[in-house]
Amino acid sequence: MAGAARGRRYTIVAILLHWASALCVLALIGMGLTMTHAALAPMRQFELYQWHKSLGITVLALTALRLAWRAVHPAPPLPATMPRAERRAASAAHLLLYLLLVGLPLTGWAVVSLSPFNIPTVLYGALPWPHLPLAEHLSDPAWAEGVVKRVHASGAWLLAAFLVLHVAAALRHHLILRDGVLRRMLPLPEGSAPDAMETTR
């Protein structure tokens, strides 16, 4: 029974990567709003930008690890009672979330690389991070920076909206449907059984 229960849950590695990513993304959204809307002292804003860049690259690395792990450790099956349309919607939402988790760090990296200020990026104050070789291949880097910056900002709002939907869907499964979907990703102790209603396909 314990083996069957574990088969209906994500692996501990997938769970840890998921929650580490979630914490980083929440911090990034908070930092982004603060950087763009709060009246900060220049030095404080510089420090916040450095932390934002550090966490953004961390999310990119975590997402790469998650995709690599997922390739060899498939996700547990969804409940057999879940309608096909909901399954497809869940798959599409997860795909979009992964695209945003890759695209947003890349566009943020591109913004920094195209900036005329050419401010170095030092991850967590310790690891120098290179710029993407973009500016030398463009006739108008400033224009490109403005475009990518708008794409990055729009993507951040889209990510925030999808996170709200993601959390709402997880709570619906847990509190209303009680089908064990949320419990698959909770860091429960080893041997903790999913809800009784979480059945096989």
N, C-alpha and C positions, 0 to 999 in steps of 0.2 A: 504493500500500500504506500509506503514512503516513497519508493521509486516512482510509482504512478503519480503521486502528488508532485514530486519534483519535475516530472515530465510535463506537467501542466503549468509550470512556472518558468520564468526566465532563469538563466544561470546567475550565480552570484556576481560573476564578472560583468554581465550585461546590466544587472541591477545597479552595481556600483558606478558604472560608466554613465548610466541614465541619470542617476541622482546628482552625480558630480556635474554633468552637463546642465542639468536643470538649475542648480545653484549658481553656476557661472552665468547662465543666460539671464536669470533674474537680477543678478548683480550688474550685468551689462546694461540691461534696460534701465535700471535705476541710475547708473552712471551717465548713460546717454541723455536721459531727461535732465539730470542735474547740470551736465556740461552745456546743454543747449538752452536751458531756461533759467538757471540760477545765476545771480550776480556774484561771481567768484573772483577772488584775487588772482592775478595772472599766474603766480607760482602754484597756487592751489589748483587752478584749472590745468596747468601743465602736468602736475602730478596725476590728476584724475585721468587725463588723456593717456598717460603712460600706463596706468592700471587698466584702462579700457582696452588699449591695444594688447596688453599682456593677456588679459582674460579672453579677448577675441581669438588670439592665436591658440590659446589653451582649448577653447571650444572647437576650433578647427582640428586640432590634434585628437581630442576626445572623439569627435565625430568620425574621423578616419579609423580610430581604433574600434569604435562601435560597428562601423560597416564591415571591417575586416572580421571582427568576432561573429557578427551576424551571418557572414557568408559561410562559416563552418559550423555555426550553432543556430539553426533556424528558430524562429519564434515559436512558442507553444501554440497549439491550435486554439482558435476562438470557440466559445460555446456553440454546440450544435443548434441551440435554439435561436441563435442570432440570425436575423434575416439576411439574405444574400446582398440586398441593397446596402445594409449597414456595414457588412463586411467590406464591400467595395469602397464605401465612403471612408471607412477607417483606414484602408490601405492607401487611398488617395491622400488623406490627411497626413498620414505618416510619411509618405513620399515627399509631400510639400514641405513638411517640417525638416526632413533631412536636407532637401535642397536649400532651404533657408539657413540651416546650420552650417552648410558649406559656403553658400553664396555670400552671406553677410560678412563673415570674416575675410573672404577674398576681396569683396568690394571695399571694406574698411582698409585692408592692406593696400589696395590700389589707390585709395584717397590719399593715404599717407605718402605713398610712393610718388604721386603726381603733385604733391603740395610744393609750391614755390619756396616755402620756408625750409624744406629739406631737413626737417628735424629728425635726428636719429631715434630709432626705437630700441630701447633696452628693456627686454622682458624682465619684469620683477626687479628692475634695478641691477641685474647681474649678467644677463645674456644678450649681447648685441644681436639685433635681428635685421637682416638686409632689406632694402627696398626692392620692389619688383622693377625690372628693367623696362619701364613703360615710356617714360618721358622722352627718351632719346629717339623713340620711334614715332612720335606724334608731332605734327606741325604746330598744334596749339594745346599744350598740356593743361593750361589753365582752364580752357573750355571743357576738356575731358574730365578734369577734376570736379568741376561743377556738376556735370552730368552724373558721374559715378557717386558723388556725394548725395545727390537727390535719390538715386536708386537705393543707396544704402539706407537713407532715412525712411523711404517708403517701405523697404523690406523690413526694417525694424518694427514699424507699426503693424505690418502684416503678421510678423512673427508674434507680436504681443497679442493680436486678435486671435490667432490660432492657438496660442497657449491657453487663453481663456476658454476657448471651445474644447481644447484637449482636457483641461481640468474638469470642465462641466460634464463632458462625456464620461470621464472616469468616475466622477461622483454619482452620475446617473446609474452606471453599472453597479456601483457598490451599494448605494443607498436605496435605489428603487428596484432595479432588476435583480440585485443580489446574485449575480452569476459568477462572481469570483474574478472578473477581469482585472480589477484594480489590484487584488491581492497577488496576482502573478508578478507584479513589479515592486511590491513592498519588501523591504529588507527584513523579512521575518526570520526567526530562529530556524535552524536546520530541523526538519521533521515537522514543522508547523503545517497542518493540513489546510488546503483551500476550503472555501465554503462548500457545503454539501451539494449545492446546486451546480457546482462547476463540474460538468460531466464531460465525458469524451465525445468525440465527433459522432 
